[in-house]
């Protein structure tokens, strides 16, 4: 019986030591956390930009204010986010993007001991997108009736109308995102893209064309001048109309339209276009209305 008591005391001593060391460890950890979070030494006091070049669409001072507003917020109302260890990179990114749709991406990184470094990529415009507003059938009928009654000599020979009205226009980037209002600019050197009215009015930041469609359009704009009808004239186009995912219409520099399908190979469609111009249409391209390449393996024209 006498041998049992020392063992009990030994266990109590070990338990007491564990509690003491555990308490010391916890206090040390809490002190370290307090130092890292509440010490002004680690509070963000500098906001740097990378690369350090003049921006086009934003002011660095305004971006700094957005970042500072995010940093001034607190977790659970008492833990400061301004610590370089706790700064909210996602909150900073979303705050800047919400304020500037002209900015494509934002990367926010920490730079010890007390700086945030921002890498901002601005959008690059590749053309102008305009909304096409198509009037109702009733409005078209009223317009045709007005024309027929005001021009007796043309009774029964009504002019062909597409019933399209150009609405708002915006600058868009390579990914099909509109980010600034713009005027429509006509000319062979400006890429103009049109598409029908959506369910809701367009808003800055909307994707009005898919990345795949934009890639097709940009490649088509570069590749079309390589197609030459009889006489050696190169085809070119500045105006593109997106009718649907499988229907892209191009108004050419010589007058007729070409209907493409962005879902098929652009090289195959341009090859078929050159072949039908060389072998069938030849010099008659001046009286063409359209060439339809939307169905793979078939070409229609009128």
C-alpha positions in Angstrom: 0.0 0.0 0.0 2.9 2.4 0.7 4.1 2.2 -2.9 0.8 3.7 -4.3 1.0 7.2 -2.9 4.2 8.2 -4.6 2.7 7.3 -7.9 -0.3 9.4 -7.3 1.9 12.4 -6.3 4.0 11.9 -9.5 0.8 11.9 -11.6 -0.4 15.1 -9.9 3.0 16.8 -10.5 3.0 15.8 -14.2 -0.6 17.1 -14.6 0.3 20.4 -12.8 3.4 20.8 -15.0 1.3 20.2 -18.2 -1.3 22.8 -17.1 1.5 25.3 -16.4 3.3 24.8 -19.7 -0.1 24.7 -21.5 -1.1 28.0 -19.9 2.3 29.6 -20.7 2.1 28.4 -24.3 -1.4 29.7 -24.7 -0.4 33.1 -23.2 2.6 33.2 -25.5 0.5 32.4 -28.5 -2.1 35.0 -27.5 0.6 37.6 -26.9 2.1 36.9 -30.3 -1.3 37.1 -32.0 -2.0 40.4 -30.2 1.4 41.7 -31.3 0.9 40.7 -35.0 -2.7 42.0 -35.2 -2.7 45.1 -33.0 0.8 46.3 -33.3 1.0 49.5 -35.5 4.2 48.2 -36.9 2.3 45.7 -39.0 -0.6 47.9 -39.9 -0.8 48.8 -43.6 0.6 52.3 -44.1 1.7 52.1 -47.8 -0.2 51.1 -51.0 2.1 50.4 -54.0 1.2 49.8 -57.6 2.8 47.3 -60.0 3.8 48.1 -62.6 4.4 51.7 -61.8 3.0 53.3 -65.0 0.3 56.0 -65.6 -3.2 54.5 -65.6 -5.7 55.4 -68.3 -9.0 54.9 -66.6 -8.5 55.5 -62.9 -6.6 57.7 -60.5 -4.2 56.0 -58.1 -5.3 58.3 -55.2 -8.9 57.2 -55.7 -7.9 53.5 -55.7 -6.0 54.1 -52.5 -9.1 55.6 -50.9 -11.1 52.4 -51.8 -8.4 50.2 -50.3 -8.3 52.3 -47.1 -12.0 52.0 -46.7 -11.7 48.3 -46.8 -8.8 48.2 -44.4 -10.7 50.4 -41.9 -13.3 47.8 -41.5 -13.0 45.4 -38.5 -13.7 41.7 -38.0 -16.4 41.2 -35.3 -16.2 45.0 -34.7 -12.9 44.9 -32.8 -10.2 42.9 -34.8 -8.5 45.3 -37.3 -8.3 44.3 -40.9 -5.5 46.8 -41.5 -2.9 44.3 -40.2 -0.8 43.0 -43.1 -1.5 39.5 -41.8 -5.3 40.0 -42.0 -5.8 42.4 -44.9 -8.8 41.3 -47.1 -7.3 40.7 -50.6 -10.7 39.6 -52.0 -12.5 42.6 -50.5 -9.9 45.0 -52.0 -10.2 43.3 -55.4 -14.0 43.3 -55.5 -14.2 46.9 -54.2 -11.9 48.2 -57.0 -13.6 46.2 -59.7 -17.1 47.4 -58.6 -15.9 51.0 -58.9 -14.0 50.7 -62.2 -15.5 48.4 -64.9 -12.6 49.6 -67.1 -10.3 47.4 -64.9 -10.0 43.8 -66.0 -8.3 42.3 -63.0 -6.8 43.2 -59.7 -4.2 41.3 -57.6 -3.5 42.4 -54.1 -0.5 41.1 -52.3 1.2 41.8 -48.9 4.6 43.3 -48.7 6.1 43.1 -45.2 6.1 44.7 -42.8 3.3 47.2 -43.6 2.5 47.5 -47.4 0.0 46.3 -49.9 1.1 45.9 -53.5 -1.6 46.1 -56.2 -1.2 44.7 -59.8 -4.0 46.3 -61.9 -4.7 45.3 -65.5 -6.9 47.6 -67.5 -9.2 46.5 -70.3 -8.1 47.1 -73.9 -10.7 48.1 -76.4 -10.9 46.2 -79.6 -14.0 47.8 -81.1 -17.4 49.3 -80.5 -20.6 47.3 -79.7 -24.0 48.7 -80.4 -27.4 47.4 -79.4 -29.9 46.8 -82.3 -33.4 47.6 -81.4 -36.0 45.8 -83.6 -39.4 47.4 -83.6 -42.5 45.3 -83.2 -44.5 43.9 -86.1 -47.2 46.5 -85.6 -44.6 49.3 -85.8 -43.2 47.9 -89.0 -46.7 47.6 -90.6 -47.4 51.2 -89.6 -44.1 52.4 -91.2 -44.8 50.5 -94.4 -48.4 51.9 -94.5 -47.0 55.4 -94.1 -44.6 55.0 -96.9 -47.2 53.5 -99.3 -49.7 56.4 -98.7 -47.1 59.1 -98.9 -45.6 57.8 -102.2 -48.4 56.9 -104.7 -45.9 56.2 -107.5 -44.3 53.4 -105.5 -47.6 51.6 -104.6 -46.9 47.9 -104.4 -43.2 48.4 -104.6 -42.3 49.0 -101.0 -38.6 49.5 -100.1 -36.9 46.6 -98.3 -36.3 47.5 -94.7 -34.5 45.5 -92.0 -36.4 47.3 -89.3 -33.3 47.8 -87.2 -32.5 50.9 -85.1 -29.1 51.4 -83.5 -29.4 52.0 -79.7 -26.7 52.5 -77.1 -23.1 51.9 -78.1 -20.1 51.0 -75.9 -16.4 50.2 -76.1 -15.8 46.5 -75.7 -12.7 44.4 -75.0 -11.4 41.1 -76.5 -13.6 39.1 -74.1 -16.8 40.7 -75.2 -17.3 42.9 -72.1 -18.5 46.5 -72.5 -16.9 49.0 -70.2 -17.4 52.5 -71.5 -20.1 54.4 -73.3 -19.1 55.3 -76.8 -20.4 56.9 -80.0 -20.6 54.8 -83.2 -17.6 55.4 -85.4 -18.0 54.5 -89.1 -14.8 53.5 -91.0 -12.9 50.5 -92.3 -10.4 50.8 -89.5 -12.9 50.6 -86.7 -14.5 47.3 -85.6 -18.2 47.7 -85.1 -20.3 44.9 -83.7 -24.1 44.9 -83.5 -26.5 42.5 -81.8 -30.2 42.3 -81.1 -31.9 43.7 -78.0 -31.6 41.5 -75.0 -34.3 41.1 -72.3 -32.8 43.9 -70.3 -31.0 47.1 -71.3 -27.2 46.7 -71.6 -25.2 47.7 -68.6 -21.5 48.6 -68.3 -19.7 45.4 -67.3 -22.0 43.1 -69.2 -20.7 40.4 -71.5 -22.5 41.1 -74.8 -20.5 38.5 -76.8 -18.9 35.3 -75.8 -15.1 34.9 -75.8 -15.4 32.3 -78.6 -17.5 34.7 -80.8 -15.1 37.5 -80.2 -12.1 35.3 -81.1 -13.9 34.3 -84.3 -14.7 37.9 -85.2 -11.1 39.2 -84.6 -9.6 36.3 -86.7 -12.2 36.9 -89.4 -11.4 40.6 -89.6 -7.7 39.7 -90.1 -8.4 36.8 -92.5 -11.1 38.3 -94.8 -8.7 40.6 -96.7 -6.9 37.5 -97.9 -10.1 36.5 -99.9 -10.2 38.1 -103.3 -13.0 38.1 -105.8 -12.4 38.4 -109.5 -10.6 41.6 -110.3 -8.1 41.3 -107.5 -10.1 43.4 -104.9 -9.6 42.3 -101.3 -12.6 41.9 -99.1 -12.7 43.8 -95.9 -15.3 44.3 -93.2 -15.8 46.6 -90.3 -19.4 45.9 -89.4 -20.4 42.6 -87.8 -23.9 41.6 -86.7 -24.3 38.8 -84.2 -27.8 37.3 -84.9 -27.3 34.1 -82.8 -24.6 31.8 -81.6 -24.5 30.2 -85.1 -25.2 33.2 -87.2 -22.7 36.0 -87.7 -23.3 38.4 -90.6 -20.6 40.6 -92.2 -21.2 43.5 -94.5 -18.3 43.5 -97.0 -16.5 46.5 -98.5 -17.9 45.6 -102.0 -21.5 45.6 -100.9 -22.7 42.0 -100.3 -23.1 40.3 -97.0 -21.5 37.0 -95.8 -23.2 34.7 -93.3 -20.7 32.8 -91.1 -21.1 30.2 -88.4 -18.7 30.8 -85.5 -19.2 27.2 -84.5 -17.2 25.9 -87.5 -13.6 26.3 -88.6 -12.9 29.9 -89.8 -10.3 28.5 -92.2 -12.7 26.1 -93.8 -15.4 28.8 -94.3 -12.9 31.3 -95.8 -11.6 28.5 -98.1 -15.2 27.7 -99.2 -15.8 31.5 -99.8 -12.8 31.8 -102.0 -13.7 28.7 -104.0 -17.3 29.8 -104.7 -16.1 33.2 -105.8 -13.5 31.7 -108.1 -15.5 28.9 -109.6 -19.2 30.1 -109.6 -19.7 33.7 -108.9 -16.6 35.2 -110.7 -17.3 38.7 -112.0 -20.9 38.6 -110.9 -20.0 39.4 -107.3 -21.1 43.1 -107.9 -24.7 42.0 -108.1 -24.6 39.6 -105.1 -26.9 40.1 -102.1 -25.3 37.5 -99.8 -23.2 34.4 -99.5 -24.3 31.9 -96.8 -21.6 29.7 -95.3 -23.5 28.8 -92.1 -24.2 25.1 -93.0 -21.0 23.1 -93.0 -20.1 21.6 -96.4 -22.7 23.8 -98.3 -22.6 27.3 -99.8 -25.7 29.3 -100.8 -25.7 32.7 -102.5 -28.1 35.1 -104.1 
